[in-house]
């Protein structure tokens, strides 16, 4: 089967990493695979691609004639039968594809990688509203938020109607999609999650089951931002734990616009057992860490959960998004701290972490359950689901 992934760019990012893993797996299973990105960007993941996977760049993020012509040529030259639009929002990729694929009989799958109720633009406005006191400013932000929501819902409806399937990453997102877009009985809507993107194979993996390499370490892995990840909460929580567990440390893996502020906060709080690692391959940290802390204000389906669990790392997470309950069973394979009436509380997160840090037997039991849960997110498992979808779309029994 000839498959094309449609991307905004192929820069370093979670969506792009997932795409590279899927593309490589599809190619290894005998499919012909091409990635088509609107622009190259400042960084690239091209070195992660199997040599059998093609990579083509367009002419900037727009639906102009040059991109339509270039994408159509790629579709025709490679006899593409299925396009996976990894940017299920905004509408530009879907619009460009609709024009480029006209009359070619191409099947399209749009993938939305967030909760339909949440996205970066609306959350930024909501965050501004949280810290706004002036009535006029609040009124203007309220109008801006309403406009963003209307535009987002309209874009989502357009993409849904111009795709053969619209994929969300959690069953809980089905109702969210219908409520947000107003589309009822969405028969083209399907649910499928992403695979673990970190290689868990190798001679050292079995030793992880015996916890012989685990250290007293809490890890955060991800982008360092405020709007979504709220990593400031990780530091605030740790400030309540460090003196109680002086033999533990916090490691922050990732980079982003908030790094400087976070480093200054660590200094202000006089925290001694915190390290900032920057953007690094996460596997070495998963191999040695015992606990992962995640305090995001919103997420789609945070792949970091399945990835850390595949190395026996116990997730302790803020339950601000519905998909977290798909993978973390509170008290069994991790801990979910549910939002209270006043939202996130560092004290509640600290107590949840203390409950596993102070109890090695409980931590061990949860780690074993986490490992077992992660099997459902292996590349082989997720590939089998994609293959079934391809056969359905192409009418192959």
C-alpha positions in Angstrom: 0.0 0.0 0.0 1.2 3.5 -0.8 0.9 5.9 2.1 1.6 9.6 2.6 1.9 11.4 5.9 0.9 15.1 5.6 2.7 17.4 8.1 3.1 21.1 8.8 6.8 20.6 9.2 9.2 17.9 10.2 10.8 19.7 13.1 11.6 18.1 16.5 8.3 17.6 18.3 6.1 14.9 19.7 3.8 14.6 16.7 6.8 14.4 14.4 8.5 11.7 16.5 5.3 9.6 16.4 5.1 10.1 12.6 8.7 8.9 12.2 8.1 5.8 14.2 4.9 4.9 12.3 6.5 5.7 9.0 9.5 3.4 9.7 7.2 0.6 10.9 4.9 0.9 7.8 8.0 0.8 5.6 9.4 -2.2 7.5 6.1 -4.0 6.9 6.3 -3.5 3.2 4.3 -0.3 2.6 5.7 2.5 0.4 5.8 5.6 2.6 6.3 9.3 1.9 6.3 12.3 4.2 5.2 15.6 2.8 5.8 18.7 4.9 4.8 22.2 4.1 8.2 23.5 5.1 11.5 22.2 6.5 11.8 24.3 9.7 14.8 25.1 11.8 15.4 21.5 13.0 14.7 18.2 11.4 14.1 14.5 12.3 15.1 13.3 8.9 18.0 11.3 10.4 15.4 9.2 12.2 13.7 8.0 9.0 14.3 4.6 7.5 16.1 5.0 4.1 13.0 3.6 2.4 10.8 6.5 3.6 10.7 9.5 1.3 10.6 13.1 2.5 9.3 16.0 0.4 9.0 19.7 1.4 6.5 22.2 0.1 6.5 26.0 -0.2 5.5 27.3 3.2 2.4 26.8 5.4 -0.3 27.9 3.0 -2.9 26.4 0.6 -1.6 28.3 -2.4 -1.3 27.0 -5.9 2.4 26.1 -5.6 1.7 23.7 -2.7 -1.4 22.2 -4.4 0.6 21.5 -7.5 3.6 20.1 -5.6 1.5 17.9 -3.4 -0.6 16.6 -6.3 2.7 15.7 -8.1 3.9 13.7 -5.1 0.5 11.9 -4.8 0.6 11.0 -8.5 4.3 10.1 -8.8 4.0 7.8 -5.8 0.6 6.4 -6.6 -0.6 7.3 -3.1 -3.7 5.5 -2.0 -4.0 6.7 1.6 -3.1 10.1 3.1 -2.7 10.5 6.9 -3.2 14.2 7.7 -1.3 14.5 11.0 -2.5 18.1 11.4 -6.2 17.6 12.1 -6.3 21.3 12.9 -6.1 24.0 11.4 -7.8 23.6 8.1 -4.9 24.5 5.8 -3.5 21.0 5.4 -7.0 19.6 4.7 -7.8 22.3 2.3 -4.6 21.9 0.4 -5.0 18.1 0.3 -8.6 18.4 -0.9 -7.5 20.4 -3.9 -4.4 18.3 -4.6 -6.2 15.0 -4.5 -9.2 15.9 -6.5 -10.2 13.1 -8.8 -7.4 10.8 -7.6 -9.5 8.5 -5.4 -7.2 9.0 -2.4 -8.5 8.0 1.0 -7.8 10.5 3.8 -7.4 10.0 7.6 -7.2 13.2 9.7 -5.7 12.8 13.1 -6.3 15.3 15.9 -3.6 15.0 18.6 -5.4 17.0 21.4 -8.6 16.9 23.3 -11.1 18.7 21.0 -12.1 20.9 23.9 -8.5 22.2 24.3 -5.8 23.7 22.2 -3.0 26.1 22.7 -4.7 29.3 21.4 -7.7 29.0 23.6 -5.7 28.0 26.7 -3.5 31.0 26.3 -6.5 33.3 26.4 -7.9 31.3 29.4 -4.6 31.7 31.2 -4.7 35.5 30.5 -8.2 35.6 31.9 -7.0 34.0 35.1 -4.7 36.9 35.8 -6.9 39.7 34.5 -8.7 42.0 36.9 -9.9 44.9 34.8 -13.5 44.5 33.6 -12.9 45.9 30.1 -9.8 43.7 29.6 -11.8 40.7 30.8 -14.6 41.5 28.4 -12.2 41.8 25.5 -10.5 38.5 26.4 -13.9 36.8 26.7 -14.8 38.0 23.1 -11.4 36.8 21.9 -11.9 33.4 23.5 -15.4 33.0 22.0 -14.0 33.9 18.5 -11.2 31.4 18.8 -13.7 28.7 19.8 -16.0 29.4 16.9 -13.1 29.4 14.4 -11.7 26.2 15.8 -15.0 24.4 15.7 -15.6 25.5 12.1 -12.2 24.3 11.1 -12.8 21.0 12.8 -16.1 20.5 11.0 -14.4 21.3 7.6 -11.7 18.8 8.2 -14.1 16.1 9.4 -16.3 16.6 6.3 -13.4 16.5 3.9 -11.8 13.3 5.3 -12.8 9.7 5.1 -11.9 9.2 8.8 -11.3 11.6 11.6 -9.1 10.0 14.4 -9.0 11.1 18.0 -6.7 9.5 20.6 -9.1 8.7 23.4 -12.7 7.3 23.7 -13.5 10.2 26.0 -12.8 12.6 23.1 -15.7 11.4 21.0 -18.3 13.2 23.1 -16.0 16.2 23.3 -15.8 16.3 19.5 -19.5 16.1 19.1 -20.2 18.8 21.7 -17.6 21.1 20.3 -18.4 20.8 16.6 -22.1 20.2 16.9 -21.7 17.1 14.7 -23.9 14.3 16.1 -23.6 10.6 15.4 -20.2 11.2 13.8 -19.8 8.0 11.9 -16.4 8.9 10.5 -14.9 9.4 13.9 -12.6 6.7 15.1 -10.5 6.2 18.3 -6.9 5.1 18.2 -3.9 6.0 20.3 -0.2 6.5 19.4 2.5 4.0 20.0 5.4 4.2 22.4 8.2 6.0 20.5 11.1 5.0 22.7 12.8 1.7 21.9 12.3 -0.6 24.9 14.2 -3.5 23.4 17.7 -4.5 24.4 19.6 -6.6 26.8 19.1 -4.2 29.7 15.3 -4.3 29.5 14.8 -7.4 31.6 16.8 -6.0 34.4 14.3 -3.2 34.6 11.7 -5.7 35.7 13.9 -6.5 38.7 14.4 -2.8 39.4 18.1 -3.3 39.7 18.9 -0.1 37.8 16.3 2.1 39.5 17.4 5.2 41.4 15.6 7.5 43.8 14.8 9.9 41.1 11.7 11.8 40.0 11.7 12.8 36.3 9.8 15.3 34.1 10.1 14.8 30.4 8.6 17.3 28.0 8.5 20.9 26.7 9.2 23.6 29.2 6.2 26.0 28.8 3.5 27.6 30.8 0.4 27.5 28.7 0.1 23.7 28.5 2.8 21.9 30.6 2.9 24.3 33.6 6.3 22.9 34.6 6.4 25.6 37.3 4.0 23.3 39.2 6.7 20.5 39.1 9.2 22.8 40.8 6.7 24.1 43.3 5.7 20.5 44.2 9.3 19.5 44.5 10.0 22.4 46.9 7.6 20.7 49.3 9.3 17.3 49.0 13.1 17.9 48.8 13.6 18.3 52.6 11.4 15.3 53.3 13.4 13.1 50.9 17.0 14.4 50.8 18.2 11.2 49.1 15.9 11.7 46.1 16.4 14.1 43.2 14.3 15.8 40.5 15.5 15.7 36.9 13.9 17.9 34.2 14.4 16.7 30.7 13.4 19.1 27.9 13.6 22.7 26.9 11.4 25.6 26.0 10.5 29.2 26.7 10.1 28.7 30.5 13.5 27.3 31.2 15.1 30.5 32.4 12.2 31.3 34.7 12.2 27.8 36.1 16.0 27.9 36.8 15.6 31.2 38.6 12.7 29.7 40.7 14.9 26.8 41.7 17.6 29.2 42.8 15.1 31.4 44.7 13.7 28.4 46.5 17.2 27.2 47.3 16.6 23.7 45.9 19.7 21.6 45.8 18.6 18.4 44.1 17.2 19.7 40.8 18.9 19.4 37.4 18.0 20.7 34.0 19.1 18.4 31.3 17.9 20.2 28.2 16.6 18.4 25.1 17.9 14.8 25.4 16.9 11.3 24.3 14.7 10.2 27.2 15.6 6.5 27.4 18.6 6.8 29.8 16.4 8.8 32.2 13.5 6.3 32.0 15.9 3.5 32.6 17.1 4.9 36.0 14.1 7.0 37.2 11.5 5.6 39.6 8.7 8.2 39.2 7.5 10.6 36.5 5.7 13.8 37.5 3.3 15.5 35.0 1.3 18.6 36.0 -0.1 19.8 32.6 -3.1 22.0 32.5 -4.3 20.1 29.4 -3.1 17.3 27.1 -4.4 15.2 24.2 -2.9 11.8 24.9 0.4 12.4 26.6 2.7 9.7 25.1 5.2 10.3 27.9 2.9 8.2 30.2 3.0 5.1 28.1 6.7 5.6 27.4 7.8 6.0 31.0 5.6 3.0 32.1 7.3 0.8 29.5 10.5 1.3 31.6 8.7 0.7 34.9 8.5 4.4 35.8 5.5 5.1 37.9 3.5 8.1 36.7 2.1 10.6 39.3 0.0 13.0 37.2 -2.5 15.9 37.5 -5.8 14.6 36.2 -6.8 17.8 34.3 -7.6 15.9 31.1 -9.8 13.0 30.4 -7.3 10.8 28.5 -5.1 10.3 31.5 -7.8 8.0 32.9 -7.4 5.8 29.8 -3.9 4.7 30.8 -3.4 5.5 34.5 -5.4 3.4 37.0 -5.2 5.4 40.2 -3.5 3.4 42.9 -2.6 0.5 40.6 -0.2 1.5 37.9 0.2 5.1 39.0 -1.4 7.9 40.8 -3.9 10.5 39.5 -4.3 13.7 41.5 -7.8 15.0 40.6 -8.4 18.7 40.3 -10.1 20.3 43.4 -12.5 23.2 43.4 -9.6 25.6 43.3 -7.7 23.7 40.6 -4.1 22.5 41.0 -2.7 22.4 44.5 1.0 21.7 44.9 0.3 20.3 48.4 -2.0 17.6 47.0 0.6 16.6 44.3 3.3 16.5 46.9 1.3 14.2 49.1 0.6 11.9 46.2 4.3 11.7 45.4 5.3 11.2 49.0 2.9 8.2 49.1 5.0 6.3 46.6 8.5 7.7 47.4 8.2 6.7 51.0 6.9 3.2 50.3 9.3 1.0 48.2 7.0 -2.0 48.2 4.1 0.1 46.8 6.4 1.7 44.3 7.6 -1.7 43.1 4.0 -3.1 42.7 3.0 -0.1 40.7 6.0 -0.3 38.5 5.2 -3.9 37.6 1.6 -2.9 36.7 2.9 0.0 34.7 5.1 -2.3 32.6 2.2 -4.6 31.9 -0.1 -1.7 30.9 2.5 -0.4 28.5 2.3 -3.5 26.3 -1.0 -2.2 24.8 0.9 0.8 23.4 3.7 -1.1 21.7 4.5 -0.3 18.0 3.5 -3.8 17.0 0.1 -3.4 18.7 -0.7 0.0 17.3 0.6 -1.0 13.8 -1.9 -3.9 13.7 -4.7 -1.4 14.4 -3.5 0.9 11.5 -3.3 -2.1 9.2 -6.8 -3.1 10.0 -7.9 0.5 9.2 -6.1 0.6 5.9 -7.8 -2.7 4.8 -11.2 -1.3 5.8 -10.7 1.9 3.9 -9.5 0.0 0.8 -12.3 -2.6 1.0 -9.9 -5.4 1.6 -11.4 -8.2 3.7 
